[in-house]
Amino acid sequence: MELSKEIQEFLLNDAVERFLRYVKVWTSSDENVESIPSTKCQFDLGKLLVEEIKALNLEDIIHDEYGFVYAYLPPSEGFEKKTPIGLLAHLDTYYGVSGKDVKPIIHRNYDGSVIKFAQDKGLKLHFDDSPA
């Protein structure tokens, strides 16, 4: 089944909006702490995910004391015997850079050229500068 252009655009925009909400949540970890999670702010993203999961009507939602979020999406009718999958992601960000007050920028129709930042003339982003 092929999705119409309108549905594809709706789904893309929804995914982008969700992603932008997630990356704005301060979730920096702390390398000097032994507990999981290493910072309390990591629970904030988990709480946001729980609310969104509830809105999607998933079942058996758990947000545990370690910050992990679990939920169950029942199979569609006719797919009950198919192998289930799990989706996993870290809710924290690297302690070496601040995750506070992130202002994400989406580069639609990126052409592969160097990305420059108006806020920091010395900062640039290009795939040649990134390790493989």
Backbone as a chain_set.jsonl record, in Angstrom:
{"seq": "MELSKEIQEFLLNDAVERFLRYVKVWTSSDENVESIPSTKCQFDLGKLLVEEIKALNLEDIIHDEYGFVYAYLPPSEGFEKKTPIGLLAHLDTYYGVSGKDVKPIIHRNYDGSVIKFAQDKGLKLHFDDSPA", "coords": {"N": [[0.841, -1.175, 0.0], [0.639, 2.126, -0.942], [1.312, 5.285, 0.424], [-0.45, 8.372, 0.286], [0.759, 11.548, -0.981], [-0.014, 13.604, 0.739], [-0.458, 12.28, 3.178], [2.094, 11.233, 3.608], [3.517, 13.656, 3.91], [2.247, 14.675, 6.196], [2.969, 12.712, 8.119], [5.769, 12.965, 8.069], [6.088, 15.647, 8.93], [4.958, 15.427, 11.496], [6.758, 13.629, 12.7], [9.1, 15.187, 12.631], [8.322, 17.363, 14.257], [7.979, 16.027, 16.722], [10.604, 15.059, 17.152], [11.971, 17.514, 17.386], [10.815, 18.472, 19.736], [11.808, 16.572, 21.537], [14.659, 16.869, 21.424], [14.995, 19.321, 22.575], [14.74, 18.985, 25.253], [16.495, 19.084, 28.231], [18.918, 16.807, 28.908], [21.413, 16.095, 29.831], [24.045, 13.94, 30.846], [25.982, 12.882, 33.753], [29.231, 12.28, 34.287], [30.456, 11.767, 36.689], [28.807, 10.514, 38.435], [27.396, 7.623, 39.853], [24.851, 6.599, 39.785], [21.848, 5.514, 38.055], [19.339, 7.026, 36.315], [22.069, 9.314, 35.618], [21.556, 11.966, 36.075], [18.856, 13.93, 37.318], [17.332, 15.358, 35.493], [17.047, 13.781, 33.288], [14.791, 12.303, 33.612], [12.804, 13.974, 32.731], [12.541, 13.881, 29.918], [11.697, 11.255, 29.7], [9.195, 11.452, 30.993], [7.838, 13.101, 29.18], [7.804, 11.383, 26.952], [6.208, 9.311, 27.99], [3.725, 10.618, 28.235], [3.179, 11.129, 25.528], [3.099, 8.526, 24.559], [0.887, 7.56, 25.935], [-1.093, 9.081, 24.66], [-1.042, 7.86, 22.22], [-2.287, 5.547, 22.748], [-0.974, 3.185, 23.599], [-0.202, 0.197, 25.469], [0.333, -1.038, 28.869], [2.237, 0.812, 30.016], [5.277, 1.821, 31.388], [7.359, 3.736, 33.457], [10.238, 3.53, 34.805], [12.267, 3.456, 37.89], [14.828, 3.867, 37.014], [14.661, 5.452, 34.879], [13.977, 4.293, 32.507], [11.676, 3.74, 29.841], [8.897, 1.863, 29.063], [6.593, 0.265, 26.859], [3.717, -1.262, 25.363], [2.687, -2.208, 22.204], [0.011, -3.607, 20.836], [-0.299, -6.282, 18.415], [-1.477, -5.769, 15.054], [-4.621, -6.864, 13.751], [-4.52, -10.116, 12.47], [-1.808, -10.282, 12.483], [-0.869, -11.38, 14.763], [0.798, -13.585, 15.25], [3.269, -12.91, 14.349], [6.793, -12.118, 14.704], [7.687, -10.119, 17.438], [9.084, -6.783, 17.863], [11.559, -4.689, 19.452], [12.054, -1.309, 20.342], [14.679, 0.812, 21.065], [16.34, 3.464, 22.82], [18.732, 5.875, 23.934], [18.117, 8.127, 26.605], [19.664, 10.093, 27.525], [22.163, 12.694, 27.083], [25.489, 13.271, 25.953], [27.884, 13.992, 28.423], [29.962, 15.767, 27.995], [29.285, 17.982, 26.504], [27.016, 20.706, 26.677], [23.592, 20.075, 27.067], [21.659, 21.809, 27.493], [19.184, 24.264, 26.82], [19.016, 23.833, 24.016], [18.858, 24.682, 20.605], [17.531, 23.562, 18.032], [18.122, 23.18, 14.494], [16.635, 22.65, 11.427], [17.704, 21.461, 8.372], [16.313, 21.514, 5.57], [16.125, 19.792, 2.465], [18.896, 19.422, 2.181], [21.995, 19.842, 0.58], [24.484, 18.697, 0.787], [26.587, 20.406, 1.121], [28.898, 22.497, 3.05], [27.722, 23.358, 6.245], [27.098, 26.392, 7.739], [27.049, 28.492, 10.651], [25.188, 31.183, 11.775], [25.281, 32.208, 14.362], [27.782, 31.549, 15.287], [30.514, 32.177, 13.741], [32.86, 30.742, 13.376], [32.148, 28.14, 13.509], [31.383, 25.157, 11.824], [29.788, 22.591, 9.919], [30.321, 19.562, 8.429], [30.376, 16.593, 6.469], [32.94, 15.656, 5.898], [34.441, 16.349, 8.088], [33.698, 14.678, 10.092], [34.15, 11.698, 11.969], [34.252, 8.408, 10.567]], "CA": [[0.0, 0.0, 0.0], [1.405, 3.367, -1.021], [0.675, 6.407, 1.103], [-0.581, 9.584, -0.523], [1.717, 12.62, -0.67], [-0.521, 14.34, 1.896], [-0.207, 11.477, 4.378], [3.545, 11.22, 3.788], [3.912, 14.961, 4.441], [1.749, 14.75, 7.567], [3.797, 11.851, 8.964], [7.094, 13.576, 8.163], [5.993, 16.831, 9.794], [4.721, 14.964, 12.862], [8.022, 13.074, 13.199], [10.022, 16.307, 12.848], [7.852, 18.091, 15.443], [8.303, 15.218, 17.901], [12.054, 15.08, 17.308], [12.358, 18.832, 17.888], [10.423, 18.522, 21.154], [12.7, 15.706, 22.314], [16.03, 17.376, 21.529], [14.996, 20.542, 23.392], [14.711, 18.612, 26.671], [17.839, 18.986, 28.793], [19.107, 15.442, 29.41], [22.852, 15.833, 29.981], [24.464, 12.981, 31.868], [27.071, 13.327, 34.634], [30.204, 11.183, 34.337], [30.938, 11.576, 38.056], [27.729, 9.939, 39.236], [27.252, 6.184, 39.619], [23.442, 6.202, 39.706], [21.174, 5.487, 36.762], [20.145, 7.878, 35.456], [23.083, 10.079, 36.352], [20.983, 13.274, 36.41], [17.393, 13.897, 37.463], [16.664, 15.957, 34.332], [16.784, 12.75, 32.29], [13.414, 11.846, 33.796], [11.891, 14.882, 32.034], [12.266, 13.338, 28.593], [10.884, 10.062, 29.927], [7.822, 11.888, 31.28], [7.277, 13.555, 27.909], [7.532, 10.19, 26.152], [5.063, 8.612, 28.581], [2.507, 11.344, 27.85], [2.937, 10.9, 24.105], [2.729, 7.119, 24.405], [-0.507, 7.465, 26.384], [-1.926, 9.658, 23.602], [-1.062, 6.884, 21.125], [-3.062, 4.407, 23.249], [-0.229, 1.96, 23.833], [-0.59, -0.478, 26.707], [1.358, -1.447, 29.838], [3.275, 1.847, 30.032], [6.067, 1.858, 32.621], [8.512, 4.643, 33.527], [10.788, 2.981, 36.05], [13.142, 4.276, 38.733], [16.082, 4.103, 36.306], [14.371, 6.337, 33.758], [13.582, 3.542, 31.321], [10.262, 3.797, 29.479], [8.451, 0.661, 28.364], [5.186, 0.267, 26.471], [3.367, -2.388, 24.505], [1.774, -1.959, 21.093], [-0.502, -4.909, 20.414], [-0.226, -6.489, 16.964], [-2.685, -5.557, 14.261], [-5.364, -8.093, 13.477], [-3.907, -10.928, 11.435], [-0.357, -10.282, 12.66], [-0.616, -11.807, 16.139], [1.832, -14.626, 15.31], [4.537, -12.379, 13.838], [7.815, -11.854, 15.712], [7.66, -8.723, 17.897], [10.354, -6.061, 17.884], [11.72, -3.685, 20.503], [12.723, -0.081, 19.929], [15.457, 1.297, 22.205], [17.103, 4.692, 22.607], [19.234, 6.55, 25.134], [17.422, 9.368, 26.918], [20.631, 11.084, 27.998], [23.116, 13.219, 26.119], [26.889, 13.221, 26.37], [28.207, 14.945, 29.484], [31.021, 16.68, 27.573], [28.705, 19.195, 25.914], [25.759, 21.045, 27.337], [22.346, 19.792, 26.376], [20.691, 22.783, 27.994], [18.778, 25.339, 25.906], [19.318, 23.459, 22.637], [18.032, 25.347, 19.598], [17.76, 22.76, 16.83], [17.88, 23.757, 13.175], [16.391, 21.635, 10.398], [18.184, 21.857, 7.05], [15.52, 20.789, 4.571], [16.731, 19.722, 1.13], [20.342, 19.571, 2.347], [22.68, 19.495, -0.665], [25.793, 18.118, 1.063], [27.616, 21.436, 1.292], [29.249, 22.861, 4.422], [26.714, 24.133, 6.963], [27.696, 27.436, 8.575], [26.121, 28.951, 11.678], [25.21, 32.641, 11.95], [25.587, 32.525, 15.76], [29.199, 31.272, 15.549], [31.143, 32.196, 12.411], [33.928, 29.755, 13.325], [31.57, 26.797, 13.578], [30.872, 24.611, 10.571], [29.447, 21.174, 9.98], [30.453, 18.911, 7.125], [30.658, 15.168, 6.674], [34.39, 15.422, 5.825], [35.009, 16.602, 9.413], [33.157, 13.709, 11.052], [34.754, 10.364, 11.841], [33.382, 7.386, 9.965]], "C": [[0.891, 1.244, 0.0], [0.617, 4.495, -0.368], [0.626, 7.621, 0.187], [0.477, 10.602, -0.104], [1.29, 13.375, 0.579], [-0.234, 13.589, 3.191], [1.294, 11.405, 4.653], [4.029, 12.529, 4.407], [3.463, 15.124, 5.887], [2.645, 13.946, 8.508], [5.201, 12.43, 9.142], [7.063, 14.773, 9.103], [5.777, 16.443, 11.248], [6.012, 14.419, 13.475], [9.024, 14.19, 13.499], [9.621, 17.087, 14.094], [8.187, 17.335, 16.725], [9.803, 15.264, 18.185], [12.513, 16.412, 17.897], [11.966, 19.007, 19.346], [11.415, 17.744, 22.006], [14.079, 16.332, 22.498], [16.117, 18.659, 22.346], [14.996, 20.24, 24.889], [16.151, 18.415, 27.149], [18.003, 17.618, 29.444], [20.583, 15.1, 29.613], [23.127, 14.85, 31.114], [25.603, 13.581, 32.693], [28.021, 12.155, 34.821], [30.682, 10.864, 35.747], [29.913, 10.926, 38.977], [27.552, 8.474, 38.854], [25.8, 5.754, 39.413], [22.938, 6.222, 38.266], [19.742, 5.946, 36.982], [21.099, 8.733, 36.28], [22.619, 11.489, 36.705], [19.467, 13.156, 36.448], [16.682, 14.436, 36.224], [16.377, 14.929, 33.235], [15.373, 12.177, 32.425], [12.429, 12.719, 33.02], [11.544, 14.375, 30.64], [11.417, 12.08, 28.714], [9.43, 10.414, 30.185], [7.125, 12.363, 30.01], [6.91, 12.366, 27.029], [6.326, 9.425, 26.678], [3.765, 9.296, 28.174], [2.175, 11.118, 26.381], [2.513, 9.461, 23.839], [1.286, 6.901, 24.849], [-1.449, 7.968, 25.301], [-2.03, 8.726, 22.398], [-1.79, 5.597, 21.509], [-2.277, 3.102, 23.311], [-0.582, 1.423, 25.211], [0.621, -0.722, 27.606], [2.535, -0.464, 29.895], [3.951, 1.877, 31.402], [7.172, 2.898, 32.446], [9.173, 4.318, 34.859], [11.763, 3.918, 36.757], [14.499, 4.568, 38.098], [15.9, 5.02, 35.098], [13.953, 5.618, 32.49], [12.076, 3.648, 31.105], [9.949, 2.555, 28.653], [6.986, 0.844, 27.985], [4.963, -0.892, 25.504], [2.372, -1.922, 23.45], [1.282, -3.311, 20.608], [-0.421, -5.054, 18.893], [-1.561, -6.175, 16.297], [-3.339, -6.903, 13.998], [-4.73, -8.824, 12.296], [-2.393, -11.033, 11.566], [0.048, -10.767, 14.052], [0.528, -12.81, 16.263], [3.193, -14.14, 14.801], [5.495, -12.094, 14.997], [7.764, -10.387, 16.134], [9.051, -8.092, 17.82], [10.374, -5.116, 19.082], [12.451, -2.486, 19.929], [13.395, 0.52, 21.158], [16.18, 2.59, 21.84], [17.593, 5.217, 23.947], [18.422, 7.816, 25.353], [18.382, 10.436, 27.413], [21.49, 11.573, 26.845], [24.498, 13.243, 26.765], [27.213, 14.346, 27.35], [29.203, 16.021, 29.049], [30.539, 17.957, 26.9], [27.366, 19.456, 26.58], [24.574, 20.668, 26.455], [21.265, 20.769, 26.785], [20.443, 23.867, 26.946], [19.185, 25.065, 24.463], [18.33, 24.157, 21.703], [18.268, 24.627, 18.267], [17.409, 23.518, 15.55], [17.692, 22.596, 12.204], [16.864, 22.198, 9.06], [17.446, 21.007, 6.019], [16.236, 20.858, 3.223], [18.239, 19.975, 1.175], [21.058, 19.049, 1.107], [24.08, 18.917, -0.461], [26.897, 19.135, 1.271], [27.867, 21.712, 2.776], [28.119, 23.699, 5.019], [27.451, 25.115, 7.867], [26.621, 27.972, 9.507], [26.28, 30.445, 11.907], [25.641, 33.026, 13.363], [27.069, 32.348, 16.086], [29.898, 31.121, 14.205], [32.251, 31.151, 12.268], [33.431, 28.317, 13.303], [31.055, 26.377, 12.213], [30.622, 23.124, 10.758], [29.524, 20.605, 8.576], [30.852, 17.461, 7.345], [32.14, 14.843, 6.575], [35.067, 15.581, 7.187], [34.58, 15.581, 10.456], [33.827, 12.358, 10.872], [33.747, 9.369, 11.28], [32.895, 6.419, 11.007]], "O": [[1.78, 1.387, 0.839], [-0.587, 4.637, -0.581], [1.549, 7.864, -0.59], [1.022, 10.525, 0.997], [2.133, 13.749, 1.394], [0.183, 14.187, 4.183], [1.719, 11.505, 5.804], [4.855, 12.518, 5.32], [4.209, 15.649, 6.714], [3.036, 14.436, 9.567], [5.757, 12.39, 10.24], [7.92, 14.898, 9.978], [6.351, 17.063, 12.143], [6.325, 14.709, 14.629], [9.719, 14.142, 14.514], [10.478, 17.439, 14.905], [8.629, 17.936, 17.704], [10.22, 15.481, 19.323], [13.347, 16.439, 18.802], [12.704, 19.623, 20.115], [11.816, 18.204, 23.075], [14.615, 16.328, 23.606], [17.207, 19.046, 22.768], [15.225, 21.134, 25.704], [16.922, 17.672, 26.542], [17.314, 17.301, 30.413], [20.955, 13.927, 29.569], [22.527, 14.92, 32.186], [26.121, 14.65, 32.371], [27.665, 11.153, 35.441], [31.254, 9.799, 35.976], [30.147, 10.809, 40.18], [27.557, 8.127, 37.673], [25.548, 4.656, 38.916], [23.522, 6.857, 37.388], [19.005, 5.329, 37.75], [20.947, 8.854, 37.496], [23.23, 12.141, 37.552], [18.873, 12.379, 35.701], [15.56, 14.026, 35.927], [15.556, 15.178, 32.351], [14.825, 11.633, 31.466], [11.335, 12.264, 32.685], [10.386, 14.432, 30.226], [10.51, 11.866, 27.909], [8.528, 9.758, 29.664], [5.952, 12.059, 29.792], [5.834, 12.34, 26.431], [5.508, 8.943, 25.894], [2.803, 8.622, 27.805], [1.009, 10.934, 26.03], [1.66, 9.21, 22.988], [0.546, 6.147, 24.217], [-2.487, 7.358, 25.046], [-2.998, 8.794, 21.64], [-1.899, 4.673, 20.703], [-2.842, 2.029, 23.1], [-1.192, 2.121, 26.021], [1.769, -0.626, 27.172], [3.694, -0.875, 29.828], [3.287, 1.948, 32.436], [7.839, 2.937, 31.412], [8.726, 4.773, 35.912], [12.045, 5.021, 36.287], [15.241, 5.421, 38.587], [16.856, 5.326, 34.386], [13.609, 6.262, 31.499], [11.299, 3.647, 32.06], [10.637, 2.241, 27.682], [6.229, 1.498, 28.702], [5.903, -1.423, 24.913], [1.346, -1.32, 23.768], [2.051, -4.081, 20.032], [-0.47, -4.059, 18.169], [-2.625, -6.302, 16.903], [-2.685, -7.946, 14.023], [-4.442, -8.225, 11.26], [-1.762, -11.795, 10.834], [1.191, -10.578, 14.467], [1.17, -12.867, 17.312], [4.165, -14.894, 14.826], [5.065, -11.859, 16.126], [7.794, -9.501, 15.28], [10.06, -8.791, 17.725], [9.331, -4.789, 19.649], [13.365, -2.639, 19.118], [12.744, 0.716, 22.185], [16.581, 2.786, 20.692], [16.941, 5.023, 24.973], [18.076, 8.505, 24.394], [17.969, 11.561, 27.692], [21.542, 10.96, 25.779], [24.627, 13.236, 27.989], [26.856, 15.503, 27.126], [29.276, 17.079, 29.674], [31.306, 18.907, 26.745], [26.674, 18.527, 26.995], [24.571, 20.917, 25.25], [20.091, 20.582, 26.463], [21.367, 24.325, 26.274], [19.647, 25.968, 23.765], [17.13, 24.214, 21.973], [19.112, 25.044, 17.473], [16.524, 24.373, 15.532], [18.502, 21.67, 12.171], [16.462, 23.294, 8.668], [17.897, 19.925, 5.646], [16.87, 21.86, 2.892], [18.787, 20.659, 0.311], [20.769, 17.949, 0.635], [24.79, 18.671, -1.436], [28.031, 18.762, 1.569], [27.142, 21.224, 3.642], [27.62, 24.629, 4.385], [28.312, 24.726, 8.656], [25.431, 27.916, 9.197], [27.377, 30.92, 12.199], [26.294, 34.053, 13.551], [27.563, 32.928, 17.053], [29.87, 30.047, 13.604], [32.549, 30.718, 11.155], [34.212, 27.387, 13.1], [30.376, 27.144, 11.53], [31.184, 22.491, 11.652], [28.878, 21.1, 7.653], [31.576, 17.14, 8.287], [32.569, 13.829, 7.126], [36.137, 15.019, 7.42], [35.055, 15.62, 11.591], [34.049, 11.919, 9.743], [32.541, 9.489, 11.501], [32.152, 5.49, 10.688]]}, "num_chains": 1, "name": "protein.A"}
